[in-house]
Amino acid sequence: MKENRKKRTRFNLKKVSKRNRLSVFKSNNHLYAQVIDDNKGTTIVSASTLEKNVDNKKSNRKELAELVGKEIAKRSISKGVKEVAFDKGKYKFHGLIKILADAARSEGLNF
């Protein structure tokens, strides 16, 4: 069921939009976000909770999601990418995914 949602989401994004894709992945312990150029098949920028500047021990997951959202927005804007299509993948748009998206929007990323 979740795989069908992922395929449907990606198909609609690629069909409708020519913008770069902000893809989000959530594991049991970590959050990952990356901006992908589908025409070239390359990752432009990425951010995750595994990075050294993120303190996983002292923050809860909601704060980490907000931190990753702000970081991916700063990095993509510095690379010249201000408009992206948000790819939530197999996840519903609530909880950590929504927090990450709102944080990225607040830093100036448009989607």
BELCOR-V40824 format. One record per residue. N is the residue number from 1. SS is DSSP state (2 for helix, 1 for strand, 0 for the rest). PSI is psi in radians with two decimals (NA if undefined). D_CENTER is the distance of its C-alpha to the mean C-alpha in whole Angstrom. Layout:
BEGIN
n/ss/psi/d_center
N/SS/PSI/D_CENTER
N/SS/PSI/D_CENTER
END
This chain:
BEGIN
n/ss/psi/d_center
1/0/-0.81/21
2/2/-0.58/18
3/2/-0.64/18
4/2/-0.71/19
5/2/-0.71/17
6/2/-0.81/14
7/2/-0.73/17
8/2/-0.76/17
9/2/-0.85/14
10/2/-0.70/13
11/2/-0.80/17
12/2/-0.66/17
13/2/-0.81/14
14/2/-0.53/16
15/2/-0.74/19
16/2/-0.70/19
17/0/2.46/16
18/0/0.11/17
19/0/2.90/14
20/1/2.74/11
21/1/2.24/8
22/1/1.79/5
23/1/2.42/4
24/1/2.36/4
25/1/2.42/7
26/1/2.09/10
27/0/-3.05/13
28/0/-0.51/16
29/0/-0.40/16
30/0/2.85/13
31/1/2.45/9
32/1/2.45/7
33/1/2.46/4
34/1/2.56/6
35/1/2.16/7
36/1/2.36/10
37/1/1.85/13
38/0/-0.43/15
39/0/-0.75/18
40/0/-0.37/19
41/0/0.59/16
42/1/2.72/15
43/1/2.22/12
44/1/-0.96/12
45/1/2.77/10
46/1/2.77/8
47/1/2.58/8
48/1/3.03/9
49/0/-0.01/12
50/0/-0.13/14
51/0/2.73/15
52/0/-0.52/19
53/0/-0.02/18
54/0/2.22/16
55/0/1.70/19
56/0/-0.49/18
57/0/-0.65/22
58/0/-0.11/22
59/0/2.61/19
60/0/3.05/18
61/2/-0.56/15
62/2/-0.74/14
63/2/-0.67/15
64/2/-0.68/13
65/2/-0.72/10
66/2/-0.72/11
67/2/-0.76/11
68/2/-0.69/8
69/2/-0.77/7
70/2/-0.69/10
71/2/-0.74/10
72/2/-0.59/7
73/2/-0.78/9
74/2/-0.78/12
75/2/-0.71/12
76/2/-0.65/11
77/2/-0.64/14
78/2/-0.45/16
79/0/-0.08/16
80/0/0.20/16
81/0/1.92/13
82/0/-0.36/13
83/1/2.16/13
84/1/2.88/10
85/1/2.24/10
86/1/2.08/7
87/1/1.74/7
88/0/-0.15/7
89/0/-2.30/10
90/0/0.10/13
91/0/2.62/12
92/0/2.71/13
93/0/1.32/12
94/0/2.95/13
95/0/-2.31/14
96/2/-0.62/11
97/2/-0.74/8
98/2/-0.70/10
99/2/-0.77/11
100/2/-0.77/7
101/2/-0.75/7
102/2/-0.66/11
103/2/-0.69/10
104/2/-0.68/8
105/2/-0.68/11
106/2/-0.43/14
107/0/-0.03/13
108/0/0.08/14
109/0/2.32/11
110/1/2.19/12
111/0/NA/11
END
